[in-house]
Amino acid sequence: MAARIGIVGIGWWAVFMHIPTLQACREAEVVALCDLDAERLRVAGERFGVKALYRDLDRMLAQERLDGLVVATPHVAHAGPAVAGLEAGCHVLVEKPMATSTQDARAIAQAAERAGREVMVPTGLNFTRASAREAEWVRAGRIGALRHVVCQMGSQLDDLMAGRSMAETADHLFRPPASTWADPARAGGYGWGQLSHALAWVAHVTGEGWQSMGCLDGKSPSGVDYYDAAMGRMTNGATMSLSGASTVPKHVGMHTDVRLFGTEGMLTFSNLPARLELRRHDGADEAMPLTDLDGLYDGSLPVKAFARLCAGEEVENASDARNGLRVTGALDALYRSAASGRIETVGAA
């Protein structure tokens, strides 16, 4: 029997990615939608053939007997729906960032532990076969003890972070709102919106969180961070250099470049061009053949994994509640540092 999935927050990414992907999965059925906006509900319900439409999440959770809940509300409104879904017995896929404060992220993680349910944050790079190989190498000690991380990420989001309509969504059913992406009072900006992907990858592959973060940023016309130049100390003492930029040309696309340096070697990963290499001091190098198609960002991977999880299949959760807590803690400290000019302590390991 297919897992029963409900979705709360019927905006751009829900109708562009979550609903179509889940409806294409044999393991899941989208049975209910919830949003405060009645017109959005009507339009999405008609488009996707979902008849159970709710403006009250508690009512949806009480009436629909869901196996899973997708939380696609604005960044600042993730914690309440995520905790409610977990307390109702659902596995929960909560959009990145998992939360926008360490306190909220910890509440989600604790609710998942109490309920015995999984939280999955859909940071797509974590769910690729390349990332699985990278994590395997690191955990097997192939680079030795981690000592330094270099991570640079860039995205083609100049317009969105500046408060303008995202050009490539002109023909979409709904479009991403400036209130989510370009408002500094509502966790807009490149860190929350995109570096959450890169940090989730680093936390997954290395198995480490962060002790402290420092950051200088450059502002967009709307006042959110266009650019981030950050440094961090990881929980094992390793250092990290982190860079983010919103203004990649549209025809180039998102790229993430990471190098992990250890006592026995280094690991190099890039998605554009696609590259994965392990280089060791003893010359016992390895490389995983990748094509540029392997490097394209695929947001459907974690959604498909969530469908299988809700259907009772065994799934590796490559971006779980602990990962989400680590990422939220690091970003919380990053933004505090950009405002204070000091290195700030991370409130989550």
C-alpha positions as CSV (number, residue, x, y, z in Angstrom):
1,M,0.0,0.0,0.0
2,A,1.3,3.5,-0.9
3,A,2.3,5.8,1.9
4,R,-0.1,8.6,2.6
5,I,1.7,12.0,2.3
6,G,0.4,15.5,3.2
7,I,2.1,18.7,2.3
8,V,1.9,22.0,4.2
9,G,3.1,25.2,2.5
10,I,1.8,25.2,-1.1
11,G,4.3,27.5,-2.8
12,W,6.7,27.4,-5.7
13,W,8.9,24.5,-4.7
14,A,6.0,22.4,-3.4
15,V,4.2,22.5,-6.8
16,F,7.4,22.5,-8.9
17,M,9.2,19.7,-7.1
18,H,7.5,18.0,-4.1
19,I,4.1,17.2,-5.5
20,P,5.1,16.1,-9.0
21,T,8.0,13.9,-7.7
22,L,5.8,12.2,-5.0
23,Q,3.0,11.6,-7.5
24,A,5.5,9.9,-9.8
25,C,6.6,7.5,-7.0
26,R,4.8,4.2,-6.7
27,E,5.6,4.1,-3.0
28,A,3.6,7.3,-2.1
29,E,0.3,9.1,-2.6
30,V,-0.2,12.8,-2.0
31,V,-3.6,12.8,-0.2
32,A,-3.8,16.2,1.3
33,L,-2.6,19.8,1.0
34,C,-2.5,22.6,3.6
35,D,-2.0,26.3,3.2
36,L,-3.3,29.5,4.7
37,D,-4.1,30.9,1.2
38,A,-7.4,29.4,0.0
39,E,-6.8,30.4,-3.6
40,R,-3.4,28.7,-3.7
41,L,-5.0,25.5,-2.3
42,R,-7.8,25.6,-4.9
43,V,-5.3,26.1,-7.8
44,A,-2.9,23.4,-6.7
45,G,-5.7,21.0,-5.8
46,E,-7.2,21.3,-9.3
47,R,-3.8,21.0,-11.0
48,F,-2.7,17.9,-9.2
49,G,-6.0,16.2,-8.5
50,V,-5.8,16.4,-4.7
51,K,-9.3,16.8,-3.1
52,A,-8.5,17.0,0.6
53,L,-7.6,20.7,1.1
54,Y,-7.0,22.3,4.5
55,R,-6.2,25.7,5.9
56,D,-5.6,24.2,9.4
57,L,-2.6,21.8,9.9
58,D,-3.9,20.3,13.1
59,R,-7.1,19.4,11.4
60,M,-5.3,17.8,8.5
61,L,-3.1,15.7,10.8
62,A,-6.1,14.6,12.8
63,Q,-8.2,13.6,9.9
64,E,-5.9,12.1,7.3
65,R,-3.8,9.4,9.1
66,L,-0.6,10.5,7.3
67,D,2.5,8.4,7.1
68,G,4.6,11.5,6.0
69,L,4.4,15.2,6.1
70,V,6.3,17.6,3.8
71,V,6.9,21.0,5.3
72,A,7.5,23.6,2.6
73,T,6.5,26.7,4.5
74,P,8.7,29.8,4.4
75,H,12.1,29.4,6.1
76,V,11.1,31.1,9.4
77,A,8.0,28.9,9.7
78,H,9.4,25.3,9.7
79,A,9.6,24.4,13.3
80,G,5.9,24.5,14.3
81,P,4.6,22.3,11.4
82,A,7.6,19.9,11.6
83,V,7.1,19.3,15.4
84,A,3.3,18.9,14.9
85,G,3.9,16.3,12.1
86,L,6.3,14.3,14.2
87,E,4.0,14.4,17.2
88,A,1.2,13.1,15.0
89,G,3.4,10.0,14.1
90,C,4.6,11.2,10.7
91,H,8.0,11.1,9.2
92,V,8.8,14.7,8.2
93,L,10.6,16.1,5.2
94,V,11.3,19.7,6.1
95,E,12.8,22.0,3.5
96,K,16.2,23.5,4.1
97,P,17.2,25.2,6.2
98,M,15.6,22.9,8.8
99,A,15.2,25.9,11.0
100,T,16.5,29.4,11.3
101,S,17.4,29.3,15.0
102,T,19.3,26.7,17.0
103,Q,16.5,26.6,19.5
104,D,14.0,25.7,16.8
105,A,16.3,23.1,15.2
106,R,16.9,21.5,18.5
107,A,13.1,21.3,19.1
108,I,12.6,19.5,15.8
109,A,15.4,17.1,16.5
110,Q,14.1,16.3,20.0
111,A,10.6,15.8,18.7
112,A,11.9,13.3,16.2
113,E,13.7,11.4,18.9
114,R,10.6,11.3,21.1
115,A,8.4,10.2,18.3
116,G,10.8,7.6,16.9
117,R,10.4,9.1,13.5
118,E,12.8,10.4,10.9
119,V,13.4,14.0,9.8
120,M,14.8,14.4,6.3
121,V,16.1,17.8,5.0
122,P,16.2,17.7,1.1
123,T,19.7,18.9,0.5
124,G,20.1,17.0,-2.8
125,L,23.9,16.7,-3.1
126,N,23.9,14.5,0.1
127,F,21.8,11.8,-1.7
128,T,24.0,11.3,-4.8
129,R,26.2,8.2,-5.4
130,A,29.2,10.4,-5.4
131,S,28.5,11.7,-1.9
132,A,28.0,8.1,-0.7
133,R,31.4,7.3,-2.0
134,E,33.0,10.4,-0.4
135,A,31.5,9.6,3.0
136,E,32.7,6.0,2.6
137,W,36.3,7.1,2.0
138,V,36.3,9.6,4.9
139,R,34.8,7.1,7.4
140,A,37.2,4.4,6.3
141,G,40.1,6.8,7.2
142,R,41.3,7.2,3.6
143,I,42.3,10.8,4.2
144,G,43.3,10.2,7.8
145,A,42.2,12.7,10.4
146,L,40.4,15.7,9.0
147,R,42.4,18.9,9.4
148,H,41.0,21.5,7.0
149,V,38.0,22.0,4.7
150,V,37.7,24.4,1.8
151,C,34.2,24.9,0.4
152,Q,33.0,27.3,-2.2
153,M,29.4,27.5,-3.6
154,G,27.8,29.8,-6.2
155,S,24.3,30.1,-7.5
156,Q,22.5,31.9,-10.3
157,L,20.2,33.8,-7.9
158,D,21.1,37.4,-8.4
159,D,17.5,38.4,-9.1
160,L,15.9,36.4,-6.3
161,M,18.3,37.6,-3.6
162,A,17.8,41.2,-4.8
163,G,14.0,41.0,-4.4
164,R,13.2,40.5,-8.0
165,S,11.3,37.7,-9.7
166,M,13.4,34.7,-10.5
167,A,13.7,34.8,-14.3
168,E,13.6,31.1,-15.0
169,T,10.3,30.7,-13.1
170,A,8.2,33.0,-15.4
171,D,6.2,30.0,-16.7
172,H,5.8,28.2,-13.3
173,L,2.5,27.8,-11.6
174,F,3.7,29.8,-8.6
175,R,7.0,31.8,-8.2
176,P,9.4,32.1,-5.2
177,P,8.4,35.1,-3.1
178,A,10.8,37.9,-2.2
179,S,9.4,37.6,1.4
180,T,11.2,34.3,1.8
181,W,14.4,34.9,-0.1
182,A,15.2,38.6,0.0
183,D,13.9,39.9,3.4
184,P,16.7,40.1,6.1
185,A,14.0,40.0,8.8
186,R,12.7,36.6,7.5
187,A,15.9,34.6,7.1
188,G,16.5,35.7,3.5
189,G,19.9,35.6,1.9
190,Y,22.5,33.3,0.5
191,G,23.5,31.6,3.7
192,W,20.0,30.3,4.8
193,G,18.9,29.8,1.2
194,Q,21.9,28.1,-0.4
195,L,24.9,27.6,1.9
196,S,22.6,25.3,3.9
197,H,23.2,22.8,1.0
198,A,27.0,23.1,1.2
199,L,27.2,22.8,5.0
200,A,24.8,19.8,5.0
201,W,27.2,18.1,2.5
202,V,30.2,18.8,4.7
203,A,28.5,17.6,7.8
204,H,27.3,14.4,6.1
205,V,30.6,13.5,4.5
206,T,32.9,14.4,7.4
207,G,30.5,13.4,10.3
208,E,31.5,16.7,12.0
209,G,29.7,19.8,13.2
210,W,31.0,23.2,14.1
211,Q,32.3,24.9,17.3
212,S,32.5,28.5,16.0
213,M,32.0,30.6,12.9
214,G,33.2,34.0,11.7
215,C,31.8,35.8,8.6
216,L,32.1,38.9,6.5
217,D,29.3,39.5,4.0
218,G,28.3,41.6,1.0
219,K,24.7,42.8,0.8
220,S,22.2,42.6,-2.1
221,P,20.0,45.6,-2.9
222,S,17.3,44.2,-0.6
223,G,19.8,44.0,2.3
224,V,20.3,40.2,2.5
225,D,23.7,38.5,2.0
226,Y,24.7,38.3,-1.7
227,Y,28.2,37.1,-0.7
228,D,29.6,35.3,2.3
229,A,33.2,34.9,3.3
230,A,33.3,32.8,6.4
231,M,35.7,30.6,8.5
232,G,34.9,28.0,11.0
233,R,36.3,25.6,13.6
234,M,34.8,22.2,13.4
235,T,34.0,19.9,16.4
236,N,37.2,17.8,15.9
237,G,39.3,21.0,15.8
238,A,39.6,21.1,12.0
239,T,39.5,24.6,10.3
240,M,37.2,25.5,7.5
241,S,37.1,28.2,4.8
242,L,33.6,28.8,3.4
243,S,32.6,31.0,0.5
244,G,29.2,31.8,-1.1
245,A,28.1,33.9,-4.0
246,S,24.6,34.6,-5.4
247,T,25.6,36.2,-8.8
248,V,26.7,33.3,-11.0
249,P,25.4,33.9,-14.6
250,K,22.1,32.2,-15.3
251,H,23.6,30.0,-18.1
252,V,26.3,28.6,-15.9
253,G,24.2,27.2,-13.0
254,M,24.9,26.2,-9.4
255,H,28.3,24.9,-8.5
256,T,29.8,23.5,-5.3
257,D,33.6,22.9,-4.9
258,V,35.0,21.2,-1.8
259,R,38.4,20.0,-0.7
260,L,38.9,18.0,2.5
261,F,42.5,17.9,3.8
262,G,43.6,15.1,6.2
263,T,46.7,13.7,7.8
264,E,47.0,11.0,5.1
265,G,45.6,12.7,2.0
266,M,42.9,14.9,0.5
267,L,39.6,14.6,-1.2
268,T,38.4,16.9,-4.1
269,F,34.8,17.2,-5.1
270,S,33.2,19.4,-7.7
271,N,29.8,19.2,-9.4
272,L,30.6,21.6,-12.2
273,P,32.6,20.1,-13.9
274,A,31.9,16.8,-12.1
275,R,35.0,15.5,-10.4
276,L,35.7,13.2,-7.4
277,E,39.3,12.3,-6.5
278,L,41.1,10.9,-3.5
279,R,44.8,11.7,-3.4
280,R,47.0,10.1,-0.7
281,H,50.5,10.8,0.5
282,D,51.4,7.1,-0.2
283,G,50.2,7.4,-3.8
284,A,47.3,5.0,-3.3
285,D,44.9,7.4,-5.1
286,E,41.4,6.7,-6.3
287,A,38.9,8.5,-8.5
288,M,35.2,8.0,-9.3
289,P,34.3,8.5,-12.9
290,L,31.6,11.1,-13.3
291,T,30.0,12.9,-16.2
292,D,28.7,16.4,-16.1
293,L,25.2,14.9,-16.0
294,D,26.2,13.4,-12.6
295,G,27.0,16.9,-11.4
296,L,23.6,18.5,-12.2
297,Y,21.7,19.3,-9.1
298,D,18.7,16.8,-8.7
299,G,16.2,18.0,-6.1
300,S,14.1,14.9,-6.6
301,L,16.6,12.5,-5.0
302,P,15.7,13.2,-1.4
303,V,12.0,13.4,-2.2
304,K,12.1,9.9,-3.7
305,A,14.0,8.7,-0.7
306,F,11.4,10.2,1.6
307,A,8.6,8.3,-0.3
308,R,10.4,5.0,0.2
309,L,11.0,5.9,3.9
310,C,7.3,6.6,4.5
311,A,6.4,3.3,2.7
312,G,8.5,1.4,5.3
313,E,11.6,0.7,3.1
314,E,15.1,0.9,4.5
315,V,16.6,4.2,3.4
316,E,19.9,5.9,4.3
317,N,18.9,9.3,5.5
318,A,21.8,11.4,4.3
319,S,20.4,14.7,5.7
320,D,18.7,13.8,9.0
321,A,17.7,15.9,12.1
322,R,21.2,15.8,13.5
323,N,22.6,17.1,10.3
324,G,19.9,19.8,10.1
325,L,20.7,20.9,13.7
326,R,24.4,21.2,12.9
327,V,23.7,23.2,9.8
328,T,21.3,25.5,11.6
329,G,23.7,26.1,14.4
330,A,26.5,27.0,12.0
331,L,24.4,29.4,10.0
332,D,22.9,31.0,13.2
333,A,26.5,31.7,14.3
334,L,27.5,32.8,10.8
335,Y,24.8,35.5,10.7
336,R,25.5,36.6,14.2
337,S,29.1,37.0,13.3
338,A,28.3,39.1,10.2
339,A,26.3,41.4,12.4
340,S,28.7,41.6,15.3
341,G,32.1,41.5,13.6
342,R,33.2,38.8,16.1
343,I,33.8,35.1,15.9
344,E,30.6,33.5,17.4
345,T,30.1,30.2,19.2
346,V,27.9,27.6,17.5
347,G,25.1,26.5,19.7
348,A,24.8,22.9,18.3
349,A,27.4,20.2,17.6
